């Protein structure tokens, strides 16, 4: 029961991170609709650091040596939920600290490439949701 509670909590944290990223993407299409604050206005430099931190955490924790090290401290059942939890938490922090760059690097709103990019983004979100449903997130 403790493992299931931990796995469920980890899945909720991962889901919050994913939802936060979706809301941030929504704000790119409709500026000011979601994220109207800047906790640390740092522009592109801060965003690159945040992306680097998330990329390192997400990639390193997926490696076998790190999983073995985690399994030495946790039971094997808790390795994947811990990965999901930390990835969700790191993604949530990335979204909370994200700072819009000024001027924007590009603005495709209202153009055909912009609508194609939106369609690809929505398709990717649908694929993520379908994969989570097919793989049974709690089973992971």
Phi, psi and omega in degrees: 000324179295319179297317180295319178296317179296315180297319179296314179298318179297320179295321178296317178297316177299320179294319177300318177298319180292318178296319179299319178296319177299319178294323177295319177296321177301320181294333176295325182277328180230079187305137178083359182279333183236297188262099181251012182237158173226105180293319178226091181293103182232357177063213187296324182298314179297317181298320178295320177296316179298317178296321178296316179298313180297316180298317178296312180299312184295319182283317183292320181290345179274351182281147182301316180300322179290321177298320178296319178296318178295321180295335178290331180262331179245171171280161181303326181294337185262357183294308181293315176300326178294319177299313180298317181296312181292324177295316178297317179296314180295320177295320178298317178296319177303314181294317182296326183264356183302136183236125180295142178273144181229123357286162179300147179293318175208157178221107181256009183298134178080008179246162179300314176300326178295318178291324176295318178296320177297318179297318179295319179296314178295322176297319177297319176298320178294321179295319178297315179297317180295318179296319178296321179291317181290327183270357181053089184311322180290332178290327178298000000 
